[in-house]
């Protein structure tokens, strides 16, 4: 370990020896001139033998024998006596080494039936899916229907799918994966079921938090459209009707709609019945929100309301907790406390319904957290035996639900005073989705798991039992290994420290660390000290950070068991290498001398005041690099390379020059003797000076000429909007005809030449107007196609210019004019080729990726009071990243993500054509990039729209639920 260096040093002598003046102490390398000068003190310093053993971080008996003083648990690589931090003092549990015990995941015997102790394993941010799946599983009618589903191939007799093809097809089969998940929940051997396969079948991402209510609707929609309409309609679909009564003619207009949940406003309410009344209350349509009455054939004041006509077997209520905050411009969560009963009579809210329409609470999905953009979903489910269970991903506990016990999460915030509730009434500020079952619904459903699924589960059970057996064997083996390792520790650690005047050995730190961690208990490896040796077959003093010093007794114990080497010890005089110490001395002396010398001259350049007559010029960039401590002057360019021209004289780059004294130049030129010396008074190279002046003058002239040309031709182009006015007959005198057509590539190249002073005129592409003519020597484009193409300025094949500019650019005359309001071109247009070019252009614009479409909003139905439609905020919306291969259904989803308008409310048209077939692509409908699609909002009173959010929500875009079509499968026959 080197001692503190002296305070000051003088300029190095010419011989390179260091002269120490006013130095506190002399460094070791300054006291060594031959190997005989290397004493024990110097050896101890270089091999760090004076360093005391570091204190450790454990209190085991082995540790107490070795250390004293302050404790710490890290290993010091530069201290060969420090043996801490190798893990020898930490007792590692067996399961940390071989993993958890799979037997801990088994259900107990009384957990084999029912839902009460099953759960789903969270894949990431899929708690919303886990909660909803538990609700569906608890619905025995739905579960029974899923079990009854059959999937039979209808394929040619000669076709037999391979195992791989069948497995791939099964992985995309949503009902089959739902069957398997439910079967695992019911009969599986584990405490949880893994929903990974089901999640993959609908292609939902695992890392994105979603809304359980939206997931529920889209899953039902998928099952209804692709597998069984009867399954969804029989259990989850109810009906209500919009009733609008004209105040003038009293005619009532009714429109029936299906629903799978009732979305209840909660702001300002405290009980679910108040929310239902708010949902169905009458609304007055007047002023700007009047109703267009078909009978009166005019807009009239009207009264509108929702009438529930039929309720489903499973009735879902969603509390609208996430609302738009105008102050922050984002969604926020309402913490409104709402009371809801365990049984509710819905007959007062259904048209023409006698009393007694009772529903029983089956499940409550709760949103934990204060943010509308995050949080966590759990669910409370009531089993058929009347017990309540809380499902929090893979954690399931029995929990009797009473008032205020549905997860009131405040997380450090001041709690609201709890309200007194009647028996059977639950009050909560986080309940998000309530699921009720009709009281008189059929209860005795067959829940027989299909035989093929039972076989699958038995295979999984057998596989798990085999894992348990493997774990037990590994545990016995690991415990034996740890016992053997402990015995070796006892033998080694009790004698690891060499006593004073006792022989000792070096051992490789890496090998020693691996031994301590027990890596050699199963597969022993010999001691490997080869990397510690110097060229003289002794311990290298420069590798002392890679070795540890142990006693002869500890070495003998390890060497007798593992063998290896080579032996580096005081026993055979290989523990130190005096030759290497001399080499270090020579290198250190040289390095210190050069470093001190460099510091002297750097300081000299900084502080000295040199005149041009006395000084030399060097490259400033070279000097800045040279000053760095890590610079290698042998790899650097010549000192003056950056300031000397090709003629060997001073160049014109003044900013790169640095003036130094002759003394500094003499010092630097020792490193680069071939560098050209440039005196401070040397003149700039005459040839380079003249050439630079000439280039600057030419640049000024080019700039001046180009500026004049650009100014002269600033009004050359005819704007498409001006031509459009002429076509529409609005401004016949705004353009002077004839106009001339020029090649679009030429014009763009010419514009770039005008803007770039360094571009040569030869870089302008030839005008070559011939390419605008077809093989029939007629014009292949219709000039009027420019109308409406302002956004495609960089893509146009031609441009129109005025006649007075054409005389200066003239190549081949191609002109247009209007005679008696009719377009006349010279040469005339080739109708056949014009049509062909139009088709090519449409084809080019109809196949695209990541393009932009404009959605123009048109709301024909008005808005419901208290709710905001997107169209009332903006007239249009830009939808980015659109591909021509997207279906209309995908486009509707993108609009939903951007503008919060539900797909069923979107009536889309393109250039007057209704986009009615959702399975068709944008390309099939001929929707071009950068074009406009008109959206007419239907039934805007069905949803609460959120005009803006802080960031775009992707939702379920790109999944199998909506936005990404399933892979096309072979024809199937589906039975339920």
C-alpha positions, 0 to 999 in steps of 0.5 A: 500500500503506497504512502502519502506522496510529498507536497511538491515536486520540481521540474523533472531533470533531462535524465527522467529521474525524479528529484524530491524536494520538500517531500514528507516521505520517500516512496518505496520505489524510490528506495529500491535500486536492486532486488537486494533492496526489497525487504519484508516491509516492501513485500508486505506493502505490495502484497497487502500483508499488513492489512488486518482481517476485516470484521464480519457480520455473523455471530457463529462460533466459527466466525468468533474464532477468526475476527475481532473489532468492528463487524461488516459482511462484505468481502474486501478484494484488496485485503487477502486476509478478509474472508467475509462476504462469501456466504459461509455465515448464512444458513440458507433454507433448502427451498431457497436452493431447490425451490418451493415445495410443490406439496404446499400447493395441494388442496386438502381433502375437504377442498376438492369440491366447490369454489370456496378454496379455488382461485386463479394465478395472477399473470401480471395486471390481470386481476380484472380478468381473474375476478370476472372469471370467478364470477362466471365460474360461480354461476352454475348455469353458465358453468354447466352450459360451458361443460355441455359445449362440444366441438366436433370437426367436420373435415374430409375423410382423408384429412387427419390433423397432426398433433401439432395442428390439433394443439394449435387449434385447441389453444385458440378455442375459447370455449375449450380453454374456458372448459379446462379452466373451470374443470381445474377450478372444480377438480384440479389438485392445486390451490389455484388454476392457471388462466394462461391458456385461456388468456392466450386464446383471447390474446389479451396482454398480461401487463395491461390493467383493464376494466372488468366490466368491459372485459365481461361485455366483450367476452360475452359478445365473443361467445355470442357471435362465434360460439353460442348466441343461446348461451348468452341470451338465456343468462345475461341479456335483458331488454329496455326501450327508449321512449320519446314522447313529442310535446306537440303531437304526443306521439310516442316513439319506442326503440328496444335495445338489449343490455348485459348490465345497467350502468348506474350513476352514483354521484349524489346518491347513497343507495342503489335504488336511487341510482336506478331511478336516476338511470330511468328518470325522464329527460326533457329535450328542448332548445338546441337538443330538440327531438326530430319528430317523424310525425311533425316532420320538424324538431320539437320539444320532447320527453325521453326516458328508459323503460326496463321491459325484461330482466335477465337471469343474471343481473349486473349493475356497474357503478360509474365510479370513473368520471371525467374531471374537467379541472384536471382533464382526466378521469378520476375515481368517485369514492361515493359510499353506496348501499345495496341489499343482499336481496332486491325486488326489481319489480318497481323498475320493470314495466308491467311487472307484478311484485316479487321479481327478487334478485339475490346478491351473488358477487361484488367486484371491488376496485382497490386504489384511488386512481382511475388509471391503476389499482387492483380488483378483487371479488367477493363471491357467495357460494351455494351453501351461503358462505362468502369467499374473497378471491384476491388472485391466488389468495382465497379466504372465507369471509363473512360479508356484513355491512362495510366489510367489502374491502374499504381501502383508504390507505392512510387517508382519513376514513369517512364515518361509517353509516348505520346499515340495516341487516342485509344491507352492505355499504361501500365506497369501492364496490364497482360491479354487482352481480345478482341472480334471479331468486327463482332461477333453476338451481340444480344444474349438472356440473359433470366435468367432461370425461376428456377434461377429467383425464387431463386433470388426472394427468396433471395430478400425476405430474404434480405428484411426480414433482413432489417426489422429485422435490423430496429426493432433492431435499434429502440430497441437499440436506446431505450436501449441506451437512457435508459442507458444514463438516468441511467448514468446521475443519477449515474455518477453525484453522483458517487464519495463519499464526505469526511466523507460521507458513501460509498459502495463497488460494484463488478467490474465485475458487474459494468463493465457489467452494464456500457456496457449496458448488463443489459438493456435487461436482468437485473441481481441483484448486485452480491457482494458475491465474495467480502466477507471474511469468516467473512461476510465483505469486504475481503482486499485481494479482493480489486482489484475486487471492486470499491468504490461508493457513497451512492446516486449511490448505492441507484440508482443502488440497487433500480433498480437491487436489489441484494447484499450483502451490504458492506458499512461503514453504517453497518460496513462491509466495512472492516474486522479487523480479516482478517487484523490480518490474513494477518499480521500473514502470512506476518510476517511469510513469510518475516521472512522465506524469510529473513532467506532463503536469509541469508543461501543462501548467506552463502552457496555462500560465505562460504569456508567449508572443507570436515572435517567440512561440510555436503553433500547435493543433488545439484539439491535439493539445486537449487530447494530450492533456488527458491523463489516459491519452496515449501519445503514440496513437495520436496524430502529428502535433500540427496536422490539424493546422497545416495544409496540403502544401505544408504551410499554415492553413486558414483554420484559425480556431484550431491554433494554440500558441506555446513557448519554444520550451513546450514545443521542444518537449512535445516534439520529443513525442512526435518528432516528424511533426512540421514546426509552425512558428507563431509568425508564419504566414497563412499559405498563399495558395490556400488563402486565395482558394478560400477567398475565391470559394467564399466569393463564389458561395456569396454569388451562388446565394445571391443568384439563388435568392433572386431566382427563388424570389422571381419564381415565388408565384410560379405554382398555381395553388390547387385551391385556386384551381378548385375555385375556377372549377366550381365557377367561383373565381374565373379571373383569379387564374390567367390561362393557359397554365403549363404542366411541369414534372413533379420530380423536377420541381421538387429537385429545383426547390431543394436546389434553391434552398441549399447554397451548396447544391450544384445546378447539375444536381437538379434532375432533368425536367423531362416532361415526356414522362407525363405523356402516355405511349399514345403521345397524349397527357396521361394525367387529368390536371383537375385531379390536383383539386383537393390534393394539398396534403399530398404536395410531396407526392404529386406527379406534376404541378401547374405553373403560370404562362409567364414563368413557363417561357423561362423554363420551357422544355416541352409545351404541356398546357391547360386552359378553360374555354367556355368553362371546359378544360382544354389540354395541349396535347389532349388527355388520353382517357384510357391512360388517365383512368389507368393512372387514377387506378394506380394512384388509388391502389397506392393510397389504398394499401398503407400502414400507420396512416392517418384518417380523419373522423368527422363527427355528426350527431343526429340524435342529440345528447342526454342531459348531464352527459357529454358526447365527443361531437359536442367538443370537437368536429373531427378527430385524427386517428393515427397508426391505421392500416388498410388491412384493419376491419371496420370493427377494428376502426370502430374500436380505434374510434372508441379508444380515441373518442369514447364512443361505443362501437354500437353507437357508430354509424360510419360512411365513406363518400356516401357509402355506409360502412355496414359490414364490420368484417370488411377491411378498409382496403375492401371499402376503398378507404384511402390514406389521409381521407375522411370518414363521417361518423354519425353518433347513434343513441348518444344517450346510452353512454357517458362520454369522456372527451379527453384523457391524459394518455390514450388507452389501448383497451382490448385493441389487438386482442381476440376479444375485439380488434384482432380477428381470430385465425381462420379455422376449418369449418366446424359444427358447434353444439351446446 
